[in-house]
């Protein structure tokens, strides 16, 4: 997956809106931003398939993929939280439960021909948004949002593959899907982000240790993320045939965003006092995953990156 669903859907929505009138908002004015976002959300939901006759709950109309639906619902939860927009609250609730799969881990059987690690993770993000935003929790006969988030983490971490490239997740979950022989940044960035957020939310250091191991693999083992002049370059990934030694030179902004967010979550979860960003020194020992200064420095390197 390469295309950001919200970008695609919002572009389509904004294009149709511009035919009638320009979308107006005042940056910093919550009411203005929420009024504008309500129009965009309505445009997104014009593509929703779950309320159509014969449609599937939790899915958007073709050509939008399953993972893109997960990303969209994560955004809708944030809109629900920030703007107190309850218009689609029941619909979001139904979608997150309908798509969780029989094993309650967002690996539904009907997605086995397309679902990769990154696809599963985007539904995991939506479950995490529901957890962190205190979205209406399922009834007692259903797993809660935290349990669903943890199930995504557990199944992804169980697929950590040390047989090739010294670790890392493959792109695909199932052996029959194209890309099973490829390890990519997005799948591993997603696991890093989920572990970071679960560590922050639960206080369980096991998640923090996982986040550190994934981050270290991306930077030190695979070389998918490289540091040059106090800024990062993030490559797409590499095939396992040559032990991940031939990197793809493609770069995608969502890799930066998900990794940067993970470092921000970890920075905020640490208890020791963080120094002012302008005064953070170069950290010589980056081996301590429980130091706020360490994660602040890593966050700074992402912030220093100039994406062109």
N, C-alpha and C positions, 0 to 999 in steps of 0.2 A: 504494500500500500504506500502511495506517495502523495496523494492529493488530500489536502485538508478539507474535510466535509463542510466545516463551518464557512471556510473561505468560498467554496464552490456554491453552497446553498445561499450564503449571504450575498454573493455576487449576483446570483440569479434574482434573488429577492429585490436587491437594490436596483438592478436594471429595470425591473418592472415598476418599481416605485418611481424611478426617475422619469418614466414616461408621463406620470401624472404630476409629480411635484418633487422638489428636492427634499431629501431627508435632513431635517434641521435638529441640531443638538448643541448644547453649551457644555463644553468640557468642564468638569468640576461641579456641575449642577446635577444632583442626583435625579431630581424630578425630570429634568430635560433628557438625561441619558436613558432613564427608564422608559420614558414615553417613546423615544426613538427605538430602543431595543424591543419594545412591545410590537412595533410594526415589523421589525426584522423577524422576531419569533413567529409572528403570524404568517409571514412569508415562508419560513422554514416549514411550518406545520401544514402548509398547502401541499407539501410533498409527502406527508405522512400517509402510510398505507393501512395502519392498524384500525382505522375507523371506516374503511371502505368495505363494501360488500365483498366477501371472499378474501379480504386482505389479511395480513399477518400482524398481530399485535407486536409492537416494538420495531417494526421495519418501515423503511421509507421506499417510495416507488423507485423502480429501475430508472437509471443505472446505479443507484446508490447502494453500497455494500453494507453488510451486517456490521462491520467495525465502525463504519461511518455513523450508523444509528447510535452506537454506544457513545461515540464522541458527542453527537448532538444532544443526547439526553443528559450527559454530564454538564453541558453548557446550559441546558434548560433548568437543571437543579440550581446552578449558580444564579440564574436569572430569578428563579423562585425565591432564593435566599436574599439577594441584594435588593431586589425591587418589590418583594412581597407580592409577586405576581402568581396568584393561585389558579389561574385559568386552566393550566394543564397539569395540575397537581395529581389528579387521579390517573390521568393518562400516563404520566411518568412512572407512577407507582406500579401500574399494571405492566408497563413495558419492562421495567427492571426485573420483575418477577417472572414474566412470561419467557424471557430469553435466558434465564439462568441455567437451563439444562437440567437433566434428571439428576445429576450429581452435585447440583448447587455450586458450580464453579465456572459458569459461563463457557462451557464447552458443549453446546447443544449438538445432538447427533446430526441434525439437518445442516450443519455448517462444516462437516468434516472434509468437504472438498475444497474449501476456501480458507478455513480458519488457521491463522498462524499465531505465534506467541504474541505478536504485537496486536493482533485483532482481539484476542482474549483480554489483553491488558487494557484496551480502551473501554471495554465494559467494566473491568476492574476499577478504572478511574471513575466511572459513573457511580459505582457502588461506594467508592471512597468519598466522592462528593456528597453522597447521601449520608454517609457516616459523619463526616466532618461538619456538615451543615445541619445535622439533626433533622433530616428529612423524615417524614412520617414512617415509623418503623413497621415492618410487616407484623402480622398477627402471630401468636405463639406457635401456630402449626407450620410456620415458615421460618427459614433462617433469616436473621437480621442482616442489615447492611454490613456491619463489621464482620460477621461470620462469612458473608459472601466475598468481601474484600480479602479476608485471610485465606479463603479457599483458592482464590486466584493466585495469591502469593505462593501458597503451598505447592500447587501444581506446577507453577512456573519454576520455582526453585528446585523441585524434584527433577526437572528436565535439564538442569545445569550439566553440561557435557564436558567432562575432562579428557575424553578419548581423543579429541582433536583440538588443536590451538590452545592447549593449556587451560581450557575452561570455556565458559560462555554459552549462551543459548543459541540454538539454531534459529533461523527465521521461521521455519515451519514446525508444526507440532507432529503432523502425520507424515509417514515415510513416503506416501504416494503423491504428495503435493510438490510441485515444482518449487525449488528453493530450499528443500530439506538439507541439501549439501552446502548451504550458505549460512554464515553467521553474520548478523547485521547489528548495527548500532541501535536501531530503534527498539528491537526486542529486548536488548540488554538495558537500554536506557529506561524502558518501561518498568522492568523488574527493579532497577535501582530506585526509581521514583516511588513505586509502590512500597518497597521496603522502607524507604526514608519516611514516608507518610505514616505507615503503620507504626514505625518506631516513635515518631513524634506523638501520635495519637495515644498509643498504649503505654509508652514508657519502657517497652520491652527491648532490652539491649541486643537481643538476638537479631532483630530486624536491622538495627544499626550496623551490626557486624556484617550482615549480608550485603547491605548497601555499600559498605567499604570494600568488600571482596569484589563486587561487581564493578565498582568504580576503578579499583586497582587493575582489574583485568582489562578494562577498556583503555586505560592510560598506559599501564606498564607492561602488560603481557601481549595484548593483541595489537596495540598501536592504533586502534581505531580513533582514539582521541589523542592528539599531540599538542604539547605546549611549546609555543615559540614566542619569544619576546613578551612574556606575561599575558598571552592570549591563546585561546584554543583554536585548533582546526579539528573538525569532526568529520570523519569519512563515513561512507555508507556501510562498508563491511568487506568481507572477503570469503572466498570459497575454502572449504576444508581440504580439498584435494592437495593443495600445497601448504597445508598447515597454516592457513590464513596469512601467508607471506606476501601475497599480491593484493594490495588494497584497491578497492574501487575508489576513484577520485571524486565520485559524486558527493555533494554536500546538500543536506536538507535542513531547513530551518527548524522543523519540528524536533529534530535530534537535539539541537542546541536548546530549544525551549524546555524540553522534558528533562534534560540533564541539568540545566540551570535551575529549574524549579526544584529538583531533588536536592541540590546543594543548598538552596534557600530554606527548604523544609528542615534540613539537618542543622543548618546554622541556627535557626530559631528554636530547635529542640534542645540544644545544649545549654547547660546551666551556668557554665563559667562566663564571666563578663566578656562581651565582645568589645574590641577596640573600635573607635571611630574608623569608618571605611578609609578615609584619607590617610590615616596614621597606621594602618595595618602593615607591619613589616613583612618582608619575605620570610616564609616559614621554612626553616631548614629541615625539620623533621616532620614529614607528612604521614607518619606511620600510626598516629593516634586517632582512631575514628571517633573518639568521644571528646575531642577538643573543638570548641566553637571557633577558635582562631583558625584552626586548620580548614574547616568548612567555609569560613568567611573568606579565607584566601582563595580557595577554589572558586567560590562564587564570584569573587572579584575578577578572576581570570576569564570567566564567562562574560562578565559585564564589560571587560576590556576588548572583547572580540568585535571586530567590525565586519558585519555580514554585508556582502556586496552582491 
